């Protein structure tokens, strides 16, 4: 298998094209990883969630890691890892554009986010907690691609 690192531009392209990944956070040295839907703009990822463990932990420790995959076959895949910092986007005029943008992007890219969000609202008693919108400021970004072949190619690594 040919293994090559992605350039920062290739990582950005993949993050822009995709809308689903897994975010990891930690609290009291305990890791936690969950799937999320996200929107991407250069240097940032945006998402929203119901109140819960993920939000509580990211509030307590804003250092997070996101992993995004695209797998076509066992020897044809791409994986991106993002290290960043969580910032909440409160329901204010300053953040209204980003909040609306996240909703419209997720609706266009992956309408299935609504079902997951609705299920979380039922589990947490409807209308008791509004959605929490957030931004992940990208601090480090790297990506790797595997494809049929027999060599390893030199890699790129970006630190912001």
N, C-alpha and C positions, 0 to 999 in steps of 0.2 A: 504494500500500500504506500502511496505517495502521501507524505505528511508535509504540509506547508502552513506557515503562519500567514494570517491575513494582514493587510495593511490597515492603518486606521480608517482610510476611506472605505475599504471593503467591509469593515466592521460597522461603520455608520450606515452603509447601504443596507446591510442585513437588518440592523435594528430598525431602520425606517420601514422596511418591507414587512417585517414580522410584527406581531402584536401580543405574543404569548411567551412567557418564560417562567422561571422559578426564582423567587427572591429568598435570600437567606439573611437572617438577623440573629443576634445573640443577646442573652440577658443572663446575668449571673453565671457566665461561662457555659450556658446551655444553648446549643444551636437549635434553630427552627427554620424550616424551609417549606415554602408553600407556592403554589402556582398563582400567577397574576397575569392580567392583561395590562398592556402599557402602550403609550404613545411615545415617539422619539422625536426630539429636535436636537440639533448638534449640541453636545455637552450636557444633555438632560434627558431623563426619562420621566414620564408623567403617568400617574395612575390614580385610582381611587378604590376605596374599600369600605366595608362596614366596620364599625368599631369591633375590636377583638384583640386576640393575642398578638397578632402581627403588628398592629398599630401601637399597642401598648409597649411592645418591645422596641420598636423603632423610635418611639418617643424617648425611651429610657437610654437607648444606645443608637445614635443615628448612623453608625457605620454599617453598611449593608453590602451585599454581593448579589448580583443577578446573573443567571446563566440562561442562555438561549440556544436552542439546537434546531438544526434542520437536517433530517435524516432521510435520505433517499434509499440507501442500501447499507449493509454492514461495512462496505468499503467506499461509500460515497456519502459523506456527512460534513457538516460545518457546525462549529460550536464557538460561542462568544461568551466571555466572562467580563462582567463590569463590576468594578469596585466603586462605591460612591457613598454619598452622604444624603440622608433623608431630611427633607424639609416639608412641613405641612403647609398647605395652601388654604388658609381660612376663607370663609365665605365673606369676602370683602370686595369692594370695587377694584382694588389693586390686583386681585387674583381672578376676577370673574372671566376674563378672556381665556386664560389657561384652563380653567375649569370647564368652560363651554367647549373649548378645543378638544380636550380629552374625551368628553362625551361624544362629540361628533366623529372623532377619529375612530374610537372603538366601535361605534355603531356602523361605520362604513367598512371597517376591516374585519370585525368579528362580532356579529350580532349575538352570539351565544353568551357573551359576558352578562347579558341581562338576566338569563336564567340563573346563573351562579349568584349574582347579586340578590335577586329576588329570594332565592333559597336562604341566603345568609340573613336577610331581613326577617324571614319567618322564624328562623332559629333564635334570633335575638329580640323577639317581640317587635312587631311592626311599628315603625315610626318612633321608637324610643331613642334612636341614635341616628343622626343624619350621616350621610356618606362623608368619608374623610378623603379629601383630595390631597395628593402629595406629589412632590418632585424629588427625583434622585439626581443629584449633581454628580456627573461622571468624573471620577478622579483618576481612574486607571481603566484601560480598555485593552483587551487582547482577544485574538481569535485564531482558531486552527481549523484547517480543512483536511479531510482525508479523502483520497480518490484512488482509483486503481493505478498501480505503478509500483516501483520498487526503490524509491529514493526519498531522502529527507531534504527539504529545501530550507535555507536560512530563513529566520523569522523576523517579524516586526514586533515591537512592544512599545506601547504608548503610555507614558505617565503624564498626567496633567499637572 
